[in-house]
Amino acid sequence: MLLIISFLATFGVILSAGLLLFYRDAVLDRLESLIEPESDSTWSKLAGMVRRKPDTVENIVKPFQNIVPRSPQDVSVLQKRLIRGGYRQSSAVNIFYAAKALVPLFLALLVTVTGAYDAGPFFMYAVAIGLGFLLPDFWLSNRIAKRQRKIRLGLPEALDLMVICSEAGLGLDQSILRVALELKRSQPEISDELSLVTMEQKASRPRDEALRNLAERTDLVAVRALTSTLIQADSFGTSIAKTLRVYSDTLRTQRRQDAEERAAKTTVKLVFPLVFFIFPSIFVVALGPSAIVLWEGMDKFFG
C-alpha cells in the first residue's frame, strides 16, 4: 500500500512538472496580458520591436539640415544606406545632412580654440572642414559594416531555430515569426529584420517580395542566397526544413574556411611588424655592444 501511494505521489509530481513546462509560455502570456494589456498579442510584440521612439534630435538640428545641398538621387541612396545601418526613421536623413554641416563647424571651432591654426590657417581650416564633411559618411559606413557582420555571424543560429520550428510542424511564416521573437535579445539585428518581414506579410505583401526586401535591406551575399533558396523551395514545394539545414551547414563551413584563410594570412601580415619593429631591436641588442667596443677602439687608435 505504501509503495502504491509513493508511486502515485511521484507520478503526480512528474505530471505537474510536465504541465508547467509545456504550458509555461501560455501562463507567461496570460500574466503579461494582465500586467500590460496593450501587449497581449504577438503582433503587438512585433510592432513594439519595430517601433522607434520619436527622435527629438531633429528639432535641435532643424536649422542646419538644409545647409548642405541635396538631390533626390542622393537622398534615395542615403536612405538605403541608413536603412542598412538600422536607421529607418523619416528624420534620419535630415539629421545626417545636419551632421554634415555641424561637424565641420565644430572642428573649425576646435582648431580655433586649441590654436592649431598657427601651423597654417588655410591648411588647418581646410583639413578641418573637409574631414568634418566626410566624417558622417565614414561613421555610417562603419555602422553598416558592423551591423552586417553581426547579421552574418548570427545567421546560422537563426537558421537552426527555423529548422527546429519547421520540423515541429510550423510553416515558414510562423517559423520566421517565432525566430524573430526568440532572438530579440541575443541577435537583435536579425530579429529586427525578420520582424519587418513578418510585418510586411501582415500588410498583405507577398512572401517572395518581403524576402527580396530583406535581402535588399541587409545587402549581404549570404542573406541574398538564403532568400533565393527559400523562394525556390516555396515555389517547387520542397522541404523547407531540409533546405534550411543544408544552408546552415554551408554557412558554418564558409565561416570555418574564412577563419582558416585569415589564419593563413597572419604569417604574411606579420612580416611588416617584424621588419620595422622587432628586427631593429634585435640588431641594437646584438650589435650594440660590438659597435661600442669598435667605436672606443677606433677612438683610441685615431685619438
Summary of the structure (lengths in Angstrom):
residues: 303
radius of gyration: 30.3
end to end distance: 114.7
largest distance: 114.7
contacts: 772
relative contact order: 0.06
helix: 84%
strand: 0%
